[in-house]
C-alpha cells in the first residue's frame, strides 16, 4: 500500500491539467505514466531510492510521444 503526503493528489492533478492544456494526449499520457510508475513502486519498492521516503522520477519521455 502506498502512502502519500496530503498535497500529492493536488500536485498531480495540477500537473495533469497543465499537460491537458497543452494537449489532451499529453494529459492522458502523463496520467498513464504516473499510474505505471506507482504500480512499479508497489510491485518492487526496493528498486527505488530511499531518502527518508521512496522516490521515483518520471521522465517526460515516459508519456511524451
C-alpha positions as a Markdown table, in Angstrom:
| # | Residue | x | y | z |
|---|---|---|---|---|
| 1 | Unk | 0.0 | 0.0 | 0.0 |
| 2 | Unk | 1.4 | 3.4 | -1.0 |
| 3 | Unk | 1.0 | 6.4 | 1.3 |
| 4 | Unk | 1.4 | 10.0 | 0.1 |
| 5 | Unk | 1.8 | 13.4 | 1.5 |
| 6 | Unk | -1.7 | 15.1 | 1.6 |
| 7 | Unk | -0.7 | 17.5 | -1.1 |
| 8 | Unk | 0.4 | 14.9 | -3.7 |
| 9 | Unk | -3.0 | 14.5 | -5.2 |
| 10 | Unk | -3.4 | 18.2 | -5.7 |
| 11 | Unk | 0.0 | 18.5 | -7.3 |
| 12 | Unk | -0.6 | 15.6 | -9.6 |
| 13 | Unk | -3.9 | 16.9 | -10.7 |
| 14 | Unk | -2.4 | 20.4 | -11.3 |
| 15 | Unk | 0.3 | 18.8 | -13.4 |
| 16 | Unk | -2.1 | 16.7 | -15.4 |
| 17 | Unk | -4.3 | 19.7 | -16.0 |
| 18 | Unk | -1.3 | 21.6 | -17.2 |
| 19 | Unk | -0.5 | 18.9 | -19.7 |
| 20 | Unk | -4.1 | 18.7 | -20.7 |
| 21 | Unk | -4.0 | 22.4 | -21.6 |
| 22 | Unk | -1.0 | 21.7 | -23.9 |
| 23 | Unk | -2.5 | 18.6 | -25.5 |
| 24 | Unk | -5.2 | 16.2 | -24.3 |
| 25 | Unk | -2.9 | 13.4 | -25.4 |
| 26 | Unk | -0.1 | 14.6 | -23.1 |
| 27 | Unk | -2.5 | 14.7 | -20.2 |
| 28 | Unk | -3.6 | 11.2 | -20.8 |
| 29 | Unk | 0.0 | 10.0 | -21.3 |
| 30 | Unk | 1.0 | 11.8 | -18.1 |
| 31 | Unk | -1.7 | 10.1 | -16.1 |
| 32 | Unk | -0.9 | 6.7 | -17.6 |
| 33 | Unk | 2.8 | 7.2 | -16.8 |
| 34 | Unk | 2.0 | 8.1 | -13.2 |
| 35 | Unk | -0.2 | 5.0 | -12.8 |
| 36 | Unk | 2.5 | 2.8 | -14.3 |
| 37 | Unk | 5.2 | 4.3 | -12.0 |
| 38 | Unk | 3.0 | 3.8 | -8.9 |
| 39 | Unk | 2.3 | 0.2 | -9.9 |
| 40 | Unk | 6.1 | -0.4 | -10.3 |
| 41 | Unk | 6.7 | 1.1 | -6.8 |
| 42 | Unk | 4.1 | -1.1 | -5.3 |
| 43 | Unk | 5.4 | -4.2 | -7.0 |
| 44 | Unk | 9.2 | -3.5 | -6.4 |
| 45 | Unk | 9.6 | -0.9 | -3.7 |
| 46 | Unk | 13.2 | -1.9 | -3.2 |
| 47 | Unk | 14.0 | -0.8 | -6.8 |
| 48 | Unk | 13.5 | 2.8 | -5.9 |
| 49 | Unk | 15.8 | 5.0 | -3.8 |
| 50 | Unk | 15.1 | 5.9 | -0.2 |
| 51 | Unk | 15.7 | 9.5 | 1.1 |
| 52 | Unk | 13.6 | 9.4 | 4.3 |
| 53 | Unk | 11.0 | 8.1 | 1.8 |
| 54 | Unk | 10.9 | 6.3 | -1.5 |
| 55 | Unk | 11.3 | 8.4 | -4.6 |
| 56 | Unk | 10.7 | 7.6 | -8.3 |
| 57 | Unk | 11.4 | 10.0 | -11.1 |
| 58 | Unk | 9.1 | 10.4 | -14.1 |
| 59 | Unk | 10.8 | 11.5 | -17.3 |
| 60 | Unk | 8.8 | 13.3 | -19.9 |
| 61 | Unk | 9.8 | 10.5 | -22.3 |
| 62 | Unk | 7.6 | 8.2 | -20.2 |
| 63 | Unk | 4.5 | 9.9 | -21.6 |
| 64 | Unk | 5.5 | 12.3 | -24.4 |
| 65 | Unk | 5.4 | 10.9 | -27.9 |
